[in-house]
Amino acid sequence: MRLPQSDPDIIARRRDIVSAMRRIVPGEGVIVDEQELRAYECDGLTAYRQLPLIVVLPDTTAQISAILRYCHENEVNIVPRGAGTSLSGGAIPRGDALTLGLGKFSRILDIDYDNRCAVVQPGVTNLAISQAVAERGFYYAPDPSSQIACTIGGNVAENSGGVHCLKYGLTTNNILGLEMVLMDGEVIRLGGKHLDAEGLDLMGVVCGSEGLLGVITEVTVRLLRQPASARALLIGFPTVQAAGDCVAAIIARGIIPAGMEMMDRPAIAAAENFVHAGYPLDVEALLIVELDGPQAEVEDLLDRCSEIARVRGATTLQVSQDDAERQRFWAGRKAAFPAMGRISPDYYCMDGTIPRHQLPNVLTKMNELSQKHGLAIANVFHAGDGNLHPLVLYDANIPGQLETAETFGADILRLCVQVGGVLTGEHGVGLEKRDLMPEMFNETDLAHQERLKCAFDPEARLNPGKVFPTLHRCAELGRMHVSQGKVRFPDIPRF
C-alpha cells in the first residue's frame, strides 16, 4: 500500500511517527526518502516488493524498547528485519508498517571459551562467529549456504540449519540464551550460558517464530571444538533413485555423517561451471558425504560408506586427501544457488522436508510435475535429513512464467506434506507458504498456534500478514476473536 499523498490524515499520522522515531533514534537512524527506502522494499523473495512506511535503524536495546513501546501505544505495525536474506518473504515490508532494521547490532560482545559459548548481537553474520573463534580451534555449527551474509538474529527467527545440521542440529540446538524485546517494550532474557534452562522451553518457542513474538537483541550461541579429522566423499550415481537409496542405507547402518548433500545433473553442471570443484559431469546425481571425528573413526566410516555406495551402484567415488580438497567439494554445493544464474534468468527456491525413505519417490514425482508445468527444475538439498531445496527455473520476462513457477512450487510443497513431510525445513513460512498452512494444519491447529502469538503480541502488530492465513485480534491472552477473514497482500505488487 502506497500512502495516498492526497489523504491529509494519513500524511499527518506518518509525520507524527517520523517525529517520534527521530526523538528516539537521533541522527541518520530514520529513513523516509523514497529512494533510500528502495533498499528495503524486498528480501530474498524478490518477486514481491513494497515500500515500507518508514525504516528505523536503532543501535541500542533501549532504543528498540522505546520504539516498540511507542508502536504499541499508538497502534503502529512493525516488521523486524535482519540482513534481508529470507527466501520466504519473512522480511518483506508493509506500507502501513515501520520496518525495524537491526543492521547496527553487529558486535560480538563476549567469547567465553571456558563455557564454550559466545554472546553476539543479532546483526552479526553467521560466518563471522566461526571466524572470530577459529584461531582457538572452535566454530559455530549451523552453516546455511548464505552464511557469509545472513545474520544470527535471522537464523534464530527462521531456525536455520545448513549442510552440517544432520549431525550438529539446527539453530535451536545451538543457542543457549536470548535477550528479546516484547511488543510493549519490556526486555526479557531467556536462558543464558548454562546448558539447560528451567521452566517452560520459551527459547524453543521463540526460535523459528519468524519475528511474530518479539525483537531479538542478543543471542548466546554454543561453540564447538573443531573435529580432529574431517574427510569428504564425492560420490556419483547413474540415477537419483540410486543416490537416494544410498542416503537411506548409510543412515540405516547407524552412521551419522557431519553432512550429506545431494545434487542432480542440472545443479551439478551449473555448480561445476561456476566453481570448478572437480565434480563429475557424466552422472545423474552427486552425493557429498562428510565424516568427522577422531582420525581412526573417520577412516573406518569412509570405508563403510564407500562400500555402501558401491553396492548401491556408484559410478564415481573420490575421497578428499586434504582439507583444501574437502573445502573444494563443499564450495560447489554452497555456490549452487548463485550458479543457477548461468542456466536460467530466474529461479524459485523451494524448501520442504520429507521422510528420507521417500526421496526416490518424491524426486520422481517432482520430475513429473516439471513436465506438467513445462518448467525445468534443479535439485539441491540436505539429503541426510530430507530437507529439499528444489529450484524451479523460469524467466520473469515471459508473461505467466512467474505464476506458473509459483503454482509448481505449491504443488511440490503439497507433495511433501502428502508423503508425511512438512512445508518448511529452514526457510520459514513467511508470506510464501502462508496460504498453504491449511494443507498441513486444520483450523484447531492454527487456532492454538495463534493463541501462542496472542500471549506475546495481543494486537498482532509484529510482522502482520505472515505465517497465518487468517488474522485474529486477541481481546485477552489466549482467547480468540472471530476470524476477520482471509488476509491478502494486495498492497505488495509482484516485480
C-alpha positions as CSV (number, residue, x, y, z in Angstrom):
1,M,0.0,0.0,0.0
2,R,1.4,3.3,-1.1
3,L,0.3,6.2,1.2
4,P,-2.2,8.3,-0.7
5,Q,-0.5,11.7,-0.9
6,S,-3.9,13.4,-1.0
7,D,-5.1,11.9,2.3
8,P,-4.1,14.6,4.9
9,D,-4.9,12.3,7.9
10,I,-2.5,9.6,6.7
11,I,0.2,12.1,5.9
12,A,-0.2,13.7,9.4
13,R,0.0,10.3,11.0
14,R,3.1,9.4,9.2
15,R,4.7,12.7,10.1
16,D,3.9,12.1,13.8
17,I,5.5,8.6,13.6
18,V,8.6,10.0,11.9
19,S,9.0,12.8,14.5
20,A,8.6,10.3,17.4
21,M,11.2,8.0,15.9
22,R,13.7,10.8,15.4
23,R,13.4,11.7,19.0
24,I,14.2,8.0,19.9
25,V,16.9,7.4,17.3
26,P,18.7,10.7,16.5
27,G,21.0,11.3,13.5
28,E,20.6,9.3,10.4
29,G,18.7,6.4,12.0
30,V,15.3,7.2,10.5
31,I,14.9,6.7,6.7
32,V,11.9,8.4,5.0
33,D,13.2,9.3,1.5
34,E,11.6,7.1,-1.2
35,Q,14.8,6.3,-3.0
36,E,16.5,5.3,0.3
37,L,13.5,3.2,1.2
38,R,14.0,1.2,-2.0
39,A,16.9,-0.7,-0.4
40,Y,14.3,-2.3,2.0
41,E,11.5,-3.0,-0.4
42,C,12.0,-6.8,-0.5
43,D,14.0,-9.6,0.9
44,G,15.3,-12.8,-0.8
45,L,11.9,-13.5,-2.2
46,T,12.4,-10.8,-4.8
47,A,9.2,-11.4,-6.8
48,Y,7.3,-9.3,-4.2
49,R,8.2,-5.7,-3.4
50,Q,6.7,-3.0,-1.3
51,L,8.0,0.3,0.1
52,P,7.8,0.4,3.9
53,L,6.1,3.2,5.8
54,I,9.5,4.2,7.2
55,V,12.7,2.4,8.2
56,V,14.3,2.9,11.6
57,L,17.8,1.7,12.4
58,P,18.4,1.7,16.2
59,D,21.7,0.8,17.8
60,T,20.8,0.1,21.4
61,T,18.3,-2.2,23.1
62,A,16.9,0.8,25.0
63,Q,16.0,2.4,21.6
64,I,14.3,-0.8,20.4
65,S,12.4,-0.9,23.7
66,A,11.2,2.7,23.2
67,I,10.3,2.1,19.6
68,L,8.1,-0.9,20.4
69,R,6.5,0.8,23.3
70,Y,5.6,3.8,21.1
71,C,4.2,1.5,18.4
72,H,2.3,-0.5,21.0
73,E,0.7,2.6,22.4
74,N,0.0,4.2,19.0
75,E,-1.2,1.1,17.1
76,V,1.7,1.0,14.6
77,N,2.7,-2.2,12.9
78,I,6.3,-3.4,12.9
79,V,8.3,-5.6,10.5
80,P,11.7,-6.7,12.0
81,R,14.5,-7.1,9.5
82,G,18.0,-8.5,9.7
83,A,20.1,-8.9,6.5
84,G,17.0,-9.4,4.3
85,T,18.2,-12.8,3.1
86,S,14.9,-14.6,3.9
87,L,13.7,-16.7,1.0
88,S,10.1,-16.9,2.2
89,G,9.2,-13.3,2.4
90,G,9.5,-13.1,6.1
91,A,11.1,-9.6,6.0
92,I,9.0,-8.1,3.2
93,P,7.8,-4.7,4.4
94,R,4.3,-3.4,4.5
95,G,3.1,0.1,3.5
96,D,1.4,0.5,6.8
97,A,4.3,-0.7,9.0
98,L,7.5,0.5,10.4
99,T,10.5,-1.6,9.2
100,L,12.9,-2.1,12.1
101,G,16.4,-2.8,10.8
102,L,18.9,-4.5,13.1
103,G,22.0,-4.0,10.9
104,K,23.7,-1.8,13.5
105,F,23.6,-4.6,16.1
106,S,26.8,-6.2,14.7
107,R,29.1,-6.7,17.6
108,I,30.4,-9.9,19.2
109,L,30.0,-8.9,22.9
110,D,31.8,-11.8,24.6
111,I,33.6,-15.0,23.8
112,D,33.7,-17.5,26.7
113,Y,36.0,-20.4,25.8
114,D,35.7,-21.9,29.3
115,N,31.9,-22.3,28.9
116,R,32.2,-22.8,25.1
117,C,29.8,-20.1,24.2
118,A,29.7,-16.6,22.7
119,V,27.3,-13.7,23.2
120,V,26.6,-11.8,20.0
121,Q,24.2,-9.2,18.7
122,P,21.6,-10.2,16.1
123,G,23.3,-8.4,13.2
124,V,26.5,-10.5,13.4
125,T,26.8,-12.7,10.4
126,N,26.7,-16.4,10.8
127,L,30.2,-16.9,9.4
128,A,31.7,-14.1,11.5
129,I,31.2,-16.2,14.6
130,S,33.3,-19.1,13.4
131,Q,35.9,-16.7,12.0
132,A,36.2,-15.0,15.4
133,V,36.9,-18.2,17.3
134,A,38.8,-20.3,14.6
135,E,42.2,-19.3,16.0
136,R,41.4,-21.1,19.2
137,G,40.1,-24.2,17.4
138,F,36.4,-23.6,17.9
139,Y,33.4,-22.9,15.5
140,Y,29.7,-22.3,15.3
141,A,28.0,-25.4,13.8
142,P,24.9,-24.2,11.8
143,D,26.2,-23.1,8.4
144,P,23.5,-22.0,5.9
145,S,24.6,-21.5,2.3
146,S,24.1,-17.8,2.8
147,Q,26.3,-17.8,6.0
148,I,28.6,-15.1,4.6
149,A,25.6,-12.6,4.6
150,C,22.8,-14.0,6.8
151,T,22.7,-12.8,10.4
152,I,22.4,-14.8,13.6
153,G,19.2,-12.9,14.5
154,G,17.6,-14.0,11.2
155,N,18.9,-17.6,11.8
156,V,17.1,-17.6,15.1
157,A,13.9,-16.2,13.5
158,E,13.9,-18.9,10.9
159,N,15.6,-21.7,12.8
160,S,18.2,-22.1,10.1
161,G,20.3,-25.2,9.5
162,G,22.9,-25.7,6.8
163,V,24.9,-28.6,5.4
164,H,26.1,-29.8,8.8
165,C,22.7,-29.8,10.5
166,L,22.3,-33.6,10.1
167,K,24.9,-34.3,12.9
168,Y,25.0,-31.0,14.8
169,G,21.5,-29.7,14.6
170,L,19.7,-26.6,13.6
171,T,19.9,-23.1,15.3
172,T,17.6,-24.2,18.1
173,N,20.1,-26.9,19.1
174,N,23.0,-24.4,19.1
175,I,21.7,-21.5,21.1
176,L,21.8,-21.2,24.9
177,G,20.2,-17.8,25.6
178,L,18.3,-14.8,24.2
179,E,17.5,-11.3,25.0
180,M,14.3,-10.1,23.5
181,V,12.1,-7.0,23.5
182,L,8.4,-7.6,23.6
183,M,5.8,-5.6,21.8
184,D,5.0,-3.4,24.9
185,G,8.7,-2.5,25.2
186,E,9.5,-5.0,28.0
187,V,13.1,-6.5,27.8
188,I,13.3,-10.2,28.8
189,R,16.0,-12.8,29.0
190,L,15.6,-16.4,28.2
191,G,18.3,-19.0,29.1
192,G,21.9,-17.9,29.5
193,K,25.3,-19.5,29.4
194,H,24.1,-22.6,31.2
195,L,23.3,-25.7,29.2
196,D,19.7,-26.0,30.2
197,A,17.1,-23.6,31.5
198,E,14.4,-24.3,34.0
199,G,10.7,-23.9,33.4
200,L,8.9,-23.7,30.0
201,D,11.1,-24.0,26.9
202,L,10.4,-20.4,25.7
203,M,13.6,-20.4,23.7
204,G,12.2,-23.3,21.7
205,V,9.1,-21.2,21.1
206,V,11.0,-18.1,20.0
207,C,13.5,-19.9,17.7
208,G,11.7,-20.2,14.4
209,S,8.9,-17.7,15.3
210,E,9.7,-15.5,12.3
211,G,9.6,-12.2,14.0
212,L,6.0,-12.7,15.3
213,L,6.7,-12.7,19.0
214,G,9.4,-10.1,19.7
215,V,12.6,-8.5,18.6
216,I,15.8,-10.3,19.4
217,T,18.6,-8.1,20.6
218,E,21.2,-10.6,21.9
219,V,22.0,-14.3,21.3
220,T,24.2,-16.6,23.3
221,V,25.4,-19.3,21.0
222,R,27.1,-22.7,21.7
223,L,30.7,-23.1,20.4
224,L,32.1,-26.5,19.4
225,R,35.6,-27.8,19.2
226,Q,36.8,-28.3,15.6
227,P,36.9,-32.0,14.9
228,A,40.3,-33.7,15.0
229,S,39.7,-35.0,11.5
230,A,37.3,-34.3,8.7
231,R,37.1,-36.0,5.3
232,A,34.6,-35.9,2.5
233,L,33.4,-38.4,-0.1
234,L,32.2,-37.2,-3.5
235,I,30.0,-40.0,-5.0
236,G,28.4,-40.1,-8.4
237,F,25.4,-42.2,-9.3
238,P,23.7,-43.1,-12.6
239,T,20.2,-42.3,-11.2
240,V,18.8,-40.0,-8.5
241,Q,17.0,-43.1,-7.1
242,A,20.3,-44.8,-6.5
243,A,21.6,-41.8,-4.7
244,G,18.5,-41.7,-2.5
245,D,18.8,-45.4,-1.7
246,C,22.5,-44.8,-0.7
247,V,21.4,-42.0,1.7
248,A,18.8,-44.3,3.4
249,A,21.3,-47.1,3.6
250,I,24.0,-45.0,5.3
251,I,21.6,-43.8,8.0
252,A,20.2,-47.3,8.4
253,R,23.7,-48.6,9.2
254,G,23.8,-46.2,12.2
255,I,26.2,-43.8,10.5
256,I,25.5,-40.1,11.1
257,P,27.7,-38.1,8.8
258,A,28.5,-34.5,9.6
259,G,26.8,-33.6,6.4
260,M,25.2,-35.4,3.5
261,E,24.1,-33.4,0.5
262,M,22.7,-34.3,-2.9
263,M,22.6,-32.5,-6.3
264,D,21.1,-33.6,-9.6
265,R,22.5,-33.3,-13.1
266,P,21.4,-29.7,-13.8
267,A,22.7,-28.5,-10.4
268,I,26.0,-30.4,-10.8
269,A,26.7,-28.8,-14.2
270,A,25.8,-25.3,-13.1
271,A,28.0,-25.6,-9.9
272,E,30.9,-27.1,-11.7
273,N,30.9,-24.5,-14.4
274,F,30.8,-21.8,-11.8
275,V,33.3,-23.0,-9.2
276,H,35.3,-25.8,-10.9
277,A,35.1,-28.0,-7.8
278,G,36.0,-31.2,-9.8
279,Y,32.5,-32.6,-10.0
280,P,31.9,-35.4,-12.5
281,L,29.6,-34.3,-15.3
282,D,28.5,-37.7,-16.5
283,V,26.4,-38.7,-13.5
284,E,22.7,-38.0,-12.8
285,A,23.2,-37.4,-9.0
286,L,26.0,-36.5,-6.8
287,L,26.4,-37.1,-3.0
288,I,28.8,-35.2,-0.8
289,V,29.2,-37.2,2.5
290,E,31.4,-35.6,5.2
291,L,32.6,-37.6,8.1
292,D,34.4,-36.1,11.1
293,G,35.8,-37.1,14.5
294,P,38.9,-39.0,15.6
295,Q,41.1,-40.0,12.7
296,A,40.7,-43.7,13.2
297,E,36.9,-43.4,13.4
298,V,36.8,-41.3,10.2
299,E,38.9,-43.8,8.3
300,D,36.6,-46.6,9.3
301,L,33.5,-44.7,8.3
302,L,35.0,-43.7,5.0
303,D,35.5,-47.4,4.2
304,R,32.0,-48.3,5.3
305,C,30.3,-45.5,3.4
306,S,32.4,-46.3,0.2
307,E,31.3,-49.9,0.3
308,I,27.6,-48.9,0.8
309,A,27.9,-46.6,-2.2
310,R,29.5,-49.2,-4.4
311,V,26.7,-51.7,-3.6
312,R,24.1,-49.0,-4.5
313,G,25.7,-48.6,-7.9
314,A,28.0,-45.6,-7.6
315,T,30.0,-45.0,-10.8
316,T,32.5,-42.5,-9.4
317,L,33.9,-42.1,-5.9
318,Q,36.5,-39.6,-4.7
319,V,37.9,-39.2,-1.1
320,S,39.3,-35.8,-0.1
321,Q,43.0,-36.1,0.6
322,D,43.4,-32.9,2.5
323,D,41.3,-30.1,3.9
324,A,41.7,-27.9,0.8
325,E,40.1,-30.6,-1.3
326,R,37.3,-31.2,1.2
327,Q,36.6,-27.4,1.1
328,R,36.6,-27.6,-2.7
329,F,34.0,-30.3,-2.6
330,W,31.8,-28.1,-0.5
331,A,32.5,-24.9,-2.5
332,G,30.4,-26.2,-5.4
333,R,27.5,-27.1,-3.2
334,K,27.5,-23.8,-1.3
335,A,27.6,-21.9,-4.6
336,A,24.8,-23.9,-6.3
337,F,22.2,-21.3,-5.9
338,P,24.1,-18.4,-7.5
339,A,25.4,-20.8,-10.1
340,M,21.9,-21.2,-11.4
341,G,22.1,-17.7,-12.9
342,R,24.2,-19.3,-15.6
343,I,21.4,-21.5,-16.8
344,S,18.3,-19.6,-16.0
345,P,17.3,-15.9,-15.8
346,D,15.3,-16.6,-12.6
347,Y,14.7,-19.4,-10.2
348,Y,12.2,-20.0,-7.4
349,C,13.9,-21.7,-4.4
350,M,11.6,-24.1,-2.5
351,D,12.0,-25.5,1.0
352,G,10.2,-28.6,2.1
353,T,11.1,-31.6,4.2
354,I,10.2,-35.3,3.7
355,P,11.0,-38.6,5.3
356,R,14.3,-39.9,4.0
357,H,12.9,-43.1,2.6
358,Q,10.6,-41.0,0.3
359,L,13.5,-39.4,-1.5
360,P,13.4,-41.6,-4.7
361,N,9.6,-41.3,-4.8
362,V,9.5,-37.6,-4.4
363,L,12.2,-36.9,-6.9
364,T,10.4,-39.0,-9.5
365,K,7.1,-37.1,-8.8
366,M,8.9,-33.7,-9.0
367,N,10.1,-34.6,-12.5
368,E,6.5,-35.4,-13.4
369,L,5.4,-32.1,-12.1
370,S,8.2,-30.4,-14.2
371,Q,6.7,-32.0,-17.3
372,K,3.2,-30.9,-16.2
373,H,4.1,-27.3,-15.7
374,G,6.6,-27.0,-18.5
375,L,9.4,-25.6,-16.3
376,A,12.8,-27.2,-15.6
377,I,13.9,-28.0,-12.1
378,A,17.3,-28.4,-10.4
379,N,17.6,-30.2,-7.1
380,V,20.0,-29.2,-4.3
381,F,19.2,-30.4,-0.9
382,H,20.2,-31.7,2.5
383,A,19.7,-35.4,1.8
384,G,20.6,-36.6,5.2
385,D,17.6,-35.0,6.9
386,G,15.2,-34.9,3.9
387,N,15.3,-31.1,3.6
388,L,14.6,-30.4,-0.1
389,H,15.6,-27.2,-1.9
390,P,14.3,-27.7,-5.5
391,L,14.9,-24.8,-7.8
392,V,12.2,-24.0,-10.3
393,L,13.8,-22.4,-13.3
394,Y,11.8,-19.7,-15.1
395,D,12.1,-16.4,-16.9
396,A,10.1,-13.5,-15.3
397,N,10.3,-11.6,-18.7
398,I,7.9,-14.2,-20.2
399,P,4.3,-13.4,-19.2
400,G,2.8,-16.0,-17.0
401,Q,6.0,-17.9,-16.1
402,L,6.3,-16.4,-12.6
403,E,2.7,-17.5,-11.8
404,T,3.4,-21.0,-13.2
405,A,6.6,-21.2,-11.1
406,E,4.6,-20.4,-8.0
407,T,1.9,-23.0,-8.8
408,F,4.7,-25.5,-9.5
409,G,6.3,-24.7,-6.1
410,A,3.0,-25.0,-4.3
411,D,2.5,-28.5,-5.8
412,I,6.0,-29.5,-4.6
413,L,5.1,-28.4,-1.0
414,R,1.7,-30.2,-1.2
415,L,3.6,-33.3,-2.3
416,C,6.0,-33.0,0.7
417,V,3.0,-32.9,3.1
418,Q,1.3,-35.8,1.3
419,V,4.2,-38.2,1.8
420,G,4.4,-37.3,5.6
421,G,6.7,-34.3,5.4
422,V,6.3,-30.6,6.3
423,L,6.0,-27.3,4.5
424,T,9.4,-25.9,5.5
425,G,12.7,-27.1,6.9
426,E,14.6,-23.9,7.5
427,H,13.4,-21.1,5.2
428,G,10.2,-20.5,7.2
429,V,6.6,-19.9,6.2
430,G,6.6,-16.1,5.9
431,L,4.5,-14.8,3.1
432,E,5.4,-17.5,0.6
433,K,3.8,-20.5,2.3
434,R,1.2,-18.7,4.4
435,D,-1.8,-19.8,2.4
436,L,-0.5,-23.4,2.2
437,M,-0.7,-23.7,6.0
438,P,-4.1,-25.4,5.8
439,E,-2.5,-28.2,3.8
440,M,-0.7,-29.2,6.9
441,F,-2.8,-27.9,9.8
442,N,-6.5,-27.8,10.5
443,E,-8.4,-24.9,12.0
444,T,-7.9,-26.1,15.5
445,D,-4.1,-26.5,15.0
446,L,-3.9,-23.0,13.6
447,A,-6.1,-21.5,16.4
448,H,-3.7,-22.9,19.0
449,Q,-0.7,-21.5,17.2
450,E,-2.3,-18.1,17.1
451,R,-3.2,-18.2,20.8
452,L,0.5,-18.5,21.4
453,K,1.2,-15.4,19.4
454,C,-1.6,-13.7,21.3
455,A,0.3,-14.3,24.6
456,F,3.2,-12.2,23.2
457,D,1.5,-9.8,20.8
458,P,-2.2,-9.5,21.5
459,E,-2.9,-6.9,18.8
460,A,-0.9,-8.7,16.1
461,R,1.4,-5.8,15.5
462,L,4.6,-7.7,14.9
463,N,5.1,-8.9,11.3
464,P,1.4,-8.9,10.5
465,G,0.2,-10.9,7.5
466,K,3.0,-13.5,7.8
467,V,2.7,-17.2,8.6
468,F,-1.1,-17.3,9.5
469,P,-3.6,-17.4,6.6
470,T,-6.2,-15.7,8.8
471,L,-5.8,-12.7,11.1
472,H,-7.3,-12.7,14.6
473,R,-7.1,-10.0,17.2
474,C,-7.0,-11.1,20.8
475,A,-9.0,-9.2,23.4
476,E,-7.1,-11.1,26.1
477,L,-4.3,-13.6,26.2
478,G,-5.2,-17.0,24.9
479,R,-8.7,-16.0,23.7
480,M,-9.6,-15.8,20.0
481,H,-11.8,-13.3,18.4
482,V,-14.0,-14.2,15.4
483,S,-12.0,-14.5,12.2
484,Q,-11.8,-11.3,10.2
485,G,-11.5,-13.3,7.0
486,K,-8.7,-14.2,4.6
487,V,-5.7,-11.9,4.8
488,R,-4.3,-11.0,1.4
489,F,-1.4,-8.7,0.5
490,P,-2.9,-6.7,-2.4
491,D,-0.5,-3.9,-1.4
492,I,2.6,-5.9,-2.4
493,P,2.9,-5.9,-6.2
494,R,4.9,-8.6,-7.8
495,F,8.0,-7.3,-9.5
